[in-house]
């Protein structure tokens, strides 16, 4: 006499009918587990490298910006600079730099891959301040490498990001890529960066930044110009004070624009200064 098949309930569905609610049980035949062969050799796994991982899931700006370690480095770097009296260098600053840098290469016609790498360099450019303000472009460049490797970025792109971060110091650095030049440009000057709440105790950097009530970097691809447009409250700080503080940065911006095939201008209160 044949044995009855054993069945097991794996799911229960409830359906609505015209006469009411009816419960329907779905039964599936219970089968014996497969017995593996004794001499089975497991298949050799495919090699997984950083390159194949990056190809499967490209590293984007959004991934880097929202990475927990990156956020912590940005926060600690900003706090370190606040202790010694520097203006804001936190998430507001680095995300603004990333957006401006992306817009520059986008308007000048560079492809999306260059735009993404540029934005990533922008978000990471100040993490070296967690070590020390002095030499922070170089330390930040070195620190970015293991972060981007962990996230799966190809080494070619990592090298470009490292060069961009290392090139953004006031000493000029070496510009070898469009991404380097964009991050070297200095355009985030604004009163919102001043942390000192007491104007009577402003130092020169606080006073000049606080005097800038609006700042905009205008890129004209047809005219091949990059213009920093500033509105300065001269009752707080003179135009001469601005150049005394930021002349090295403006020269760096000029070199960066020239590398991109553009001319750099500064417009203050509607007047072209450079």
Helices and strands as residue ranges (DSSP letters): E 7-16, E 21-29, H 50-56, H 61-65, H 68-83, H 91-107, H 112-124, G 127-130, H 136-151, H 155-166, H 178-184, G 191-193, G 199-201, H 204-211, E 212-220, E 225-232, H 239-259, E 263-268, E 271-272
